[in-house]
Amino acid sequence: MPLPFAWPVADRDEDFLVGEANRAAFTHLTRWSHWPVMATLLTGPRKSGRSMLGRIFARHTRGRVFDRVEDHDEEALFHAWNDAQATRRPLLMIGDAPPPFWDIKLPDLASRLAATPQIAIGEPDDALLGELLVKQLADRGIAAPDGLADFLVPRIERSYVMVQNVVDTLDRNILAHRKRMTLAAARAALVGAGLIRRATRRP
């Protein structure tokens, strides 16, 4: 029986794949020393690598990172924002969406966030989708067969969550059957899991 082991969290520079969906965010964070306001709010879809990018950012800049910023104490955020301006130590806040999609009760914090640059990661394009599929399988020690990305990209939802679901399904299938992955086996596993249909292509 395959066991649901948790895989190590990746945060090496090379683990973050840059594509059109995240290039603007990546470039903005690498130029932090030129920010007019020493803070940024990063948003993006689930599983988009925003937390990984935050860890890389913190390591390179020694800046502070507030992940899931919507859940943090507003007074703490307010003081962290002020401290970032005073010390020129950058502050990165990571959330699902920018204000006003999350309610801010502290007026002073609301005014500071209104002056804070916002940058977003978008959903992956086809090239990034394929690269993510192959890399996440490789991270689990699974060699993707030739043509797997080309086969899957037109047939799956274009989202980071779907990439995770596909990789989890293929990983479980490999563990359960103790066999090398083939294109036919991958197709059968994903059809069986309801992640792709036999003759469906995305427009």
Buried (B, 14 or more C-beta within 10 A) or exposed (E): EEEEEEEEEBBEEEBBBBBEBBEEBBEBBEEBEEBEBBBBBBBBBEBBBBBBBBBBBBEEBEBBBBBEBBEBEEEEBBEBBBEBEEEEBBBBBBBBEBBEEEEBEBEEBBEBBEEBEBBBBBBBEBBBBBBBBBBBBEBBEBEBBEEBBEBBBBBBBBBBEBBBBBBBBBBBBBBEEEEEBEBEBBBEBBEEBEBBEEEEEEE
